[in-house]
Amino acid sequence: MESEFPQRAPIRIETTATNDNRSYHVSSLKIAERLGYRPSRTIEDAIRDLSRAFKAGKFENSLASDDYINVRVVKKLGLR
């Protein structure tokens, strides 16, 4: 990640065990066991791709546009 944003401090990805039932616990074990599918890319790959896309300006007006804010789209469509 440092090569994507050399001006920033290194970003660490940390995972913490929890027994909080409100947390989202995700496991791909069932998909791997039943379908034999294992992803070829990692979370780090996805983060790297996103940071490159942001730097390249591919997400125009992403902090204000309805295209990126689900709550606004749901309200606009009257789905609340």
C-alpha positions in Angstrom: 0.0 0.0 0.0 2.9 2.3 0.7 3.6 2.5 -3.1 0.0 3.8 -3.7 0.2 6.7 -1.2 3.8 7.2 -0.3 3.0 10.4 1.5 0.8 8.6 4.0 1.8 6.4 6.9 1.6 2.7 6.3 -1.9 1.3 6.6 -2.3 -1.8 8.6 -5.2 -4.2 8.2 -6.1 -5.6 11.6 -8.7 -8.2 12.5 -10.0 -8.6 16.0 -11.8 -11.6 17.4 -15.2 -10.7 18.9 -18.3 -12.4 20.3 -20.4 -9.4 19.5 -23.5 -10.8 17.7 -24.0 -7.4 16.0 -20.8 -7.9 14.0 -20.8 -9.2 10.5 -18.9 -12.5 10.5 -18.1 -13.6 6.9 -16.8 -16.9 5.9 -16.3 -18.2 2.4 -15.7 -21.8 3.6 -19.1 -23.0 2.4 -18.5 -21.6 -1.1 -15.1 -23.2 -1.2 -16.3 -26.6 0.1 -19.5 -26.9 -2.0 -18.6 -25.1 -5.2 -14.8 -25.4 -5.1 -14.5 -21.6 -5.7 -11.6 -19.8 -4.1 -11.0 -16.1 -5.0 -7.8 -15.4 -6.9 -7.6 -11.8 -5.5 -7.3 -10.5 -2.0 -8.7 -7.7 0.0 -5.4 -5.9 -0.4 -5.8 -6.3 -4.2 -9.2 -4.6 -4.0 -7.9 -1.8 -1.8 -5.0 -1.2 -4.2 -7.4 -1.1 -7.2 -9.7 1.3 -5.5 -6.9 3.6 -4.4 -5.6 3.7 -8.0 -9.1 4.4 -9.3 -9.5 7.3 -6.9 -6.1 8.7 -7.8 -7.0 8.5 -11.5 -10.3 10.4 -10.9 -12.6 7.5 -11.9 -15.1 8.3 -9.1 -16.1 11.7 -10.1 -17.8 13.7 -7.3 -18.0 10.5 -5.2 -18.7 12.2 -1.9 -21.7 14.2 -3.1 -23.2 12.3 -6.1 -26.3 10.2 -5.6 -24.6 7.5 -7.7 -22.5 6.7 -4.6 -24.9 7.4 -1.8 -27.4 4.5 -1.4 -29.7 6.2 1.1 -30.4 9.1 -1.3 -31.2 6.6 -4.1 -33.6 4.6 -1.9 -35.3 7.8 -0.8 -35.5 9.1 -4.4 -37.1 5.8 -5.5 -39.5 5.9 -2.5 -38.3 2.6 -1.2 -37.9 3.6 2.5 
